[in-house]
Amino acid sequence: MPGTVFTTIIALFLCYMGLAALAMFALASGRWRTARAAIAISAALRADTQPVIPRKARDAMALCLIQINLAEAEYNLGQWDAAKARLRNLELSAWSHSICRAGLLLQRAWIAAHEGDAATALDLCGCTRPAWLPRTYRAEYHFTKAAALLAGARFEEADAAASAGTASSMRASSKRNAMFLRAKIAAGKEDWTLAEQLCRTAAQHPYRSQGGDGLLLRAEALHHFGRHEEARHALQLVIERDPESAAAMTAASRQSRSQIAS
């Protein structure tokens, strides 16, 4: 799910993990491998100590959110099974806090949509209330619902959900990601002209960090029109702007195949 990193929990979690600040900064900036490494090192340092037991409700919320956001880091690295496993037993810790409850349900819905399980994704979205999220993140509910509808090839409804997300977007990243999502919906309808136009506009948005999947889609759209040189440039942008993502690995692989073919 795009843009669900809640950087405000840095201070809360810092009292539990010496490397938490690094992990949260990495999550917020899309440095997925760095985030996972920081957590792994911190866990190793605590291997011989007692497990962390939160003393306050807000600290329990912070511990739950770090797991939810690490799941996002994992699937952005292409490790969907690991992300799914990380979210498996969080119900008890998440349910007392509305932000955790929403985050858990929406992350599971995003994974289900990726797996093509539209029914499960939509059920999870149906169990979620946008008001559970801070106002600045409520667009993510609509984007996740759009992804679930897209998984079920319900294109018009998906576009309407994406438009609702655009209307409620407050962050630059959300506004940019909305265009990439609508481009993906257009591609699902095989409207490659609209898909390329939306991807191009999104790529030119002032917010330039991450967005690898959308840039990869633009390369695909450009190839569809035989604009191969522009497609190669789009692949390079994936690597430059979202270097630690699964999309970057795919882009590098396609670049290598293109060089071999030429």
ZIDA-V870828 format. One line per field, one symbol per residue. phi: phi as a letter, one per 20 degrees, with the letter a starting at -180 (. if undefined). psi: psi as a letter, one per 40 degrees, with the letter a starting at -180 (. if undefined). burial: I if it has 9 or more other C-alpha atoms within 8 Angstrom, else O. A space follows every 50 residues. Layout:
phi = ???
psi = ???
burial = ???
//
This chain:
phi = .fmdeeffegffeffdcfdfffffffffdneffffffffffffffefedf ffdfecffffffffffffffffgfffenefffffffefdegffeffcfff gffffffffffffgfnefffffffffeddgffeggfdfgfffffffffff felefffffffffffffefddgffffffffffffffffemefffgfffff fffefgfdfmmfffffffgffffgemeffffffffffgffecfeefffff fffffffffffe
psi = hhffhgeeedddededhdedddddddddeegddddddddddddddedeii ihhididdddddddddddddddddddeegdddddddedfedddddehddd ddddddddddddddeegdddddddddeihdediideeddddddddddddd defgdddddddddddddeheidddddddddddddddddefgddddddddd dddeidheiafdddddddddddddeegddddddddddddddfdeiddddd ddddddddddd.
burial = IOOIOOOOOIOIIIOOOOIIIIIIIIIIOIIIIIIIIIIOIIOOOIOOOO OOOOOOOOIIIIIIIOIIIIIIIIIIIOIIOIIIOIIOOIIOIIIOOIII IIIIIIIIIIIIIOOOIIOIIIOIIOOIOOOIIOOIIIIIIIIIIIIIII IIOIIOIIIIIIIIIIOOIIOIOIIIIIIIIIIIIIIIOOIIOIIIIIII IIOOOOOIOIIIOIIIIIIIIIIOOOIOOIIIIIIIIIIOIIIIIIIIIO IIOIIOOOOOOO
//
